[in-house]
Amino acid sequence: MYVNEISDNSVRTGKRERGKAKKVEREERAIRKRAVRGDPDAFAELIQSQMQNMYKTARAILSNDEDCADAISETILTCWEKLGQLKNEQYFNTWLIRILVNKCNDLIRSNRRLRFVDEIPEKETSAPAEENVAFQEALGTLDERYRLIIILYYVDGFRTREIGEMLGMPEATVRTRLARGRKILEHYYTSQEDGRKMI
């Protein structure tokens, strides 16, 4: 009898959770539709919900917070101006991240042109409290082509197909870079563990 009560409760809880998830998805869909139609409040709410993902993605590409802020600002402005070009509101997040990646790459190109020989880059003194320092160090060992895909896949939760669309590359290339990035991270963490054991 007791086992049946537990399974009945877990079934009810599961149904409740699925119901809540569907409700949240419907609300998000409604917000996206209003935003695409030009509702500034809905657009602001949508952007606010994506700020953390945008920052993490920009940080994976750019080396400092000021450049990240610039890329995010330009992305938000571009999204608002070109909102009418979005054909299907369900792809809003993918579209937003693709624009952000392009803005980050634009900043990198413009910074290369503006860099002076006698200028010494300042070292950053603080990182946001929310960042996991060890994870950031591990990501720092990755080449940008692997780091961005790792961030988009594991942190932002995009599928390999969506990442391929965002970055304009075949899904197979995304999967290959994801696998190579994992191997590099595995090697990094293994060497860190080996170093600690020796101490």
C-alpha positions, 0 to 999 in steps of 0.5 A: 500500500505504501509503495502505491502511495509513493508512486501515485505521489510521484506521478502527480508531482511529475504531471504538476512539473510538466504542467508548470513547464508547459505553462512557462513555455507558453508564457515565453512564447507569448512574450517572444511573439509580442516582442517580434511585433514590436512591443518594447516591454516584451523585448526588454523582458526577453533580453533581460532573460538572456543577459547571463547567456549573452555575457557568458558567450561574449566572455568566451570570445572577448578578453575583457568585460568592457568589450563584452558590454560593448558587444552586448549593447550593440547586439541589443540595439541591432536586434531591436532594429532588425526585429522585423527580419526574424521570420520565426519567433521560436528561434529568437535566442539562436538569432540573438546569440548569432548576432552577438557572436558576429558583434564580438568578432567585429570588435576583435577585428576593430581592436586589431586595427586600433592596437598600438605597438607601445601600448601595454594591455592592462591586466584585469584585477577582478572577475565577477563573483558568480564565475567559477575561477577554476572553470574559467582557467580551464576555458582559458586553455582552449582555443577560441574555436573550441571555447565558444562551442563548449560555452554555447553547448554546456553553458547556454544549452544550445544543440549542435545543430543550433550552434552550427546555424549560429556560427555558419558551420556544418553540424559535424564540425561543431561535434568535432570541435566539441569532442576536441574541446572536451579532450583538452579540458579532460587533459587539463583537469587530469594534469591539475589533479596529478599536480595536486597529488604530487604536492 
